[in-house]
Amino acid sequence: MSLNKTDLIKLAKTVANANPSSQVAYSFGEDKFSYADLNDTLRNELRELAGTYALYRENKNTIFIKKAIIFIEKMALK
């Protein structure tokens, strides 16, 4: 995994809250990226964590904790 857990959570939050049809660039750190770039990066990072069943079983707590944090934060914003 090239991103550490904190950065992966930040990336997942950014992608979850972003508007895919928007033409704006999103900042992540000091760089600017399109929604497609961020989404592709998130998918690749998650594929590294759970690309196979064995990887999924090894990393499932990490994956679900990230999903739970994102879900709770989205619900809090409503």
C-alpha positions as CSV (number, residue, x, y, z in Angstrom):
1,M,0.0,0.0,0.0
2,S,1.6,3.2,-1.1
3,L,-0.6,5.5,1.0
4,N,-0.6,5.3,4.8
5,K,-3.9,4.7,6.6
6,T,-4.5,8.4,7.4
7,D,-4.0,9.5,3.8
8,L,-6.1,6.7,2.5
9,I,-9.0,7.7,4.8
10,K,-8.6,11.4,3.7
11,L,-8.6,10.2,0.0
12,A,-11.7,8.1,0.6
13,K,-13.5,11.0,2.3
14,T,-12.6,13.3,-0.6
15,V,-13.9,10.9,-3.2
16,A,-17.1,10.2,-1.2
17,N,-17.9,13.9,-0.8
18,A,-16.9,14.9,-4.4
19,N,-19.2,15.6,-7.2
20,P,-18.2,13.2,-10.1
21,S,-19.7,15.5,-12.7
22,S,-17.9,18.6,-11.5
23,Q,-15.0,19.9,-13.6
24,V,-13.1,21.3,-10.6
25,A,-9.8,20.1,-9.5
26,Y,-9.6,18.6,-6.0
27,S,-6.6,19.3,-3.8
28,F,-5.0,16.5,-2.0
29,G,-2.0,17.6,-0.1
30,E,-0.3,20.3,-2.3
31,D,-1.4,18.8,-5.6
32,K,-4.5,19.2,-7.7
33,F,-6.4,16.3,-9.2
34,S,-9.5,15.5,-11.1
35,Y,-12.3,13.4,-9.6
36,A,-11.4,10.6,-12.0
37,D,-7.7,10.7,-10.8
38,L,-8.8,10.5,-7.2
39,N,-11.3,7.7,-7.8
40,D,-8.8,5.6,-9.7
41,T,-6.2,6.1,-7.0
42,L,-8.7,5.0,-4.3
43,R,-9.7,2.0,-6.3
44,N,-6.1,1.0,-6.8
45,E,-5.3,1.4,-3.1
46,L,-8.4,-0.7,-2.1
47,R,-7.4,-3.3,-4.7
48,E,-4.0,-3.6,-3.0
49,L,-5.8,-4.1,0.3
50,A,-8.5,-6.5,-1.0
51,G,-7.6,-7.6,-4.5
52,T,-7.9,-11.3,-3.6
53,Y,-9.9,-13.1,-1.0
54,A,-6.8,-13.7,1.1
55,L,-5.9,-10.0,1.0
56,Y,-9.5,-9.2,1.9
57,R,-9.5,-11.5,4.9
58,E,-6.1,-10.1,6.0
59,N,-7.2,-6.4,5.7
60,K,-11.0,-6.5,6.3
61,N,-10.9,-4.7,9.6
62,T,-9.0,-1.8,8.0
63,I,-11.4,-1.6,5.1
64,F,-14.5,-1.7,7.1
65,I,-13.3,0.8,9.7
66,K,-12.6,3.2,6.8
67,K,-16.1,2.6,5.4
68,A,-17.7,3.1,8.8
69,I,-15.9,6.4,9.4
70,I,-17.0,7.7,6.0
71,F,-20.6,6.6,6.5
72,I,-20.8,8.1,10.0
73,E,-19.4,11.4,8.8
74,K,-21.8,11.6,5.9
75,M,-24.7,10.9,8.2
76,A,-23.6,13.6,10.6
77,L,-23.6,16.1,7.7
78,K,-27.2,15.5,6.9
